[in-house]
Amino acid sequence: MMKYIKSFSQGQITIPKSFRDELNLGTEFWLKLKLINQSIVMEPMEEKGDREKYLNKLLKIKGDWFDMRDYKRMRRETKKREEAYDW
């Protein structure tokens, strides 16, 4: 299976529905990203312990770079763009 996609601003991408269906991914999921030989490899995270460790690391990050309002705005924009495409 192959699809060509274009990133949004900030480098965000949308995983096509056909791919999500093939991998039995719901509407919210976690991915592990790796760089291998100049390629990006994504794998679904299945182990709950991995997610919890990652969340704990995120909670320890200090800074004012993250704003929940920006995040929610980006999620709304991404959803609109996703709905505009006919996957």
The 8 nearest C-alpha neighbors of each residue, nearest first, counted from 0:
[[1, 2, 18, 17, 21, 3, 15, 19],
 [2, 0, 3, 18, 4, 15, 17, 14],
 [3, 1, 4, 0, 15, 18, 14, 86],
 [4, 2, 1, 5, 15, 6, 14, 0],
 [3, 5, 2, 6, 12, 13, 14, 15],
 [6, 4, 7, 12, 3, 13, 11, 10],
 [5, 7, 12, 11, 10, 8, 4, 13],
 [6, 8, 11, 10, 12, 9, 5, 77],
 [7, 9, 10, 11, 6, 12, 73, 5],
 [8, 10, 11, 7, 6, 12, 73, 77],
 [11, 9, 8, 6, 7, 12, 5, 13],
 [12, 10, 7, 6, 9, 8, 13, 77],
 [13, 11, 6, 7, 10, 14, 5, 4],
 [14, 12, 15, 11, 81, 6, 4, 77],
 [13, 15, 16, 12, 18, 19, 4, 17],
 [16, 14, 18, 17, 13, 86, 19, 2],
 [17, 15, 19, 18, 20, 86, 14, 21],
 [16, 18, 20, 15, 19, 21, 86, 14],
 [19, 17, 21, 16, 20, 15, 22, 14],
 [20, 18, 16, 24, 22, 21, 17, 23],
 [19, 21, 23, 17, 18, 22, 16, 24],
 [20, 22, 18, 19, 23, 17, 24, 16],
 [21, 23, 19, 20, 24, 18, 43, 17],
 [24, 22, 20, 21, 19, 25, 18, 17],
 [25, 23, 19, 22, 20, 28, 26, 27],
 [26, 24, 27, 23, 28, 19, 20, 22],
 [25, 27, 28, 24, 19, 16, 23, 20],
 [28, 26, 25, 29, 24, 30, 19, 43],
 [27, 29, 25, 24, 26, 30, 43, 44],
 [28, 30, 44, 43, 31, 27, 50, 45],
 [31, 29, 43, 44, 42, 41, 32, 28],
 [30, 32, 42, 41, 44, 43, 33, 29],
 [33, 31, 41, 40, 30, 42, 39, 34],
 [34, 32, 40, 39, 35, 41, 31, 38],
 [33, 35, 39, 38, 37, 40, 36, 32],
 [36, 34, 38, 37, 33, 39, 40, 32],
 [35, 37, 38, 34, 39, 33, 40, 32],
 [36, 38, 35, 34, 39, 40, 33, 32],
 [39, 37, 35, 36, 34, 40, 33, 41],
 [38, 40, 34, 33, 35, 41, 32, 37],
 [39, 41, 33, 32, 34, 38, 42, 35],
 [42, 40, 32, 31, 30, 33, 39, 43],
 [41, 43, 31, 30, 44, 32, 40, 29],
 [42, 44, 30, 29, 31, 45, 41, 28],
 [45, 43, 30, 29, 46, 31, 42, 49],
 [44, 46, 43, 47, 49, 29, 50, 30],
 [45, 47, 48, 49, 44, 50, 51, 43],
 [46, 48, 50, 49, 45, 51, 44, 52],
 [49, 47, 51, 46, 50, 52, 53, 45],
 [48, 50, 52, 47, 46, 51, 53, 44],
 [51, 49, 53, 47, 48, 52, 54, 46],
 [50, 52, 54, 48, 53, 49, 55, 47],
 [53, 51, 55, 49, 50, 54, 48, 56],
 [52, 54, 50, 56, 51, 55, 49, 57],
 [55, 53, 57, 51, 56, 52, 50, 58],
 [54, 56, 58, 52, 53, 57, 51, 59],
 [57, 55, 53, 59, 54, 58, 52, 60],
 [58, 56, 54, 59, 55, 60, 53, 52],
 [57, 59, 55, 56, 60, 54, 61, 53],
 [58, 60, 56, 57, 61, 55, 54, 62],
 [61, 59, 57, 58, 62, 56, 55, 63],
 [62, 60, 59, 63, 58, 57, 64, 65],
 [63, 61, 64, 60, 65, 59, 66, 58],
 [62, 64, 65, 61, 66, 60, 67, 69],
 [63, 65, 62, 66, 61, 67, 69, 60],
 [66, 64, 63, 67, 62, 69, 70, 68],
 [65, 67, 69, 68, 70, 64, 63, 71],
 [66, 68, 70, 69, 71, 65, 72, 73],
 [67, 69, 71, 70, 66, 72, 73, 65],
 [70, 68, 72, 66, 67, 71, 73, 65],
 [69, 71, 67, 73, 68, 72, 74, 66],
 [72, 70, 74, 68, 73, 69, 67, 75],
 [71, 73, 69, 75, 70, 74, 68, 76],
 [74, 72, 76, 70, 75, 71, 77, 69],
 [73, 75, 71, 77, 72, 76, 78, 70],
 [76, 74, 78, 72, 73, 77, 71, 79],
 [77, 75, 73, 79, 78, 74, 80, 72],
 [76, 78, 74, 80, 79, 75, 73, 81],
 [77, 79, 81, 75, 76, 80, 74, 82],
 [80, 78, 76, 82, 77, 81, 83, 75],
 [81, 79, 83, 77, 82, 78, 76, 84],
 [80, 82, 78, 83, 79, 84, 77, 13],
 [81, 83, 79, 80, 84, 78, 85, 77],
 [84, 82, 80, 81, 79, 85, 78, 86],
 [85, 83, 82, 81, 86, 80, 79, 15],
 [84, 86, 83, 82, 81, 15, 16, 80],
 [85, 84, 15, 16, 17, 81, 82, 83]]
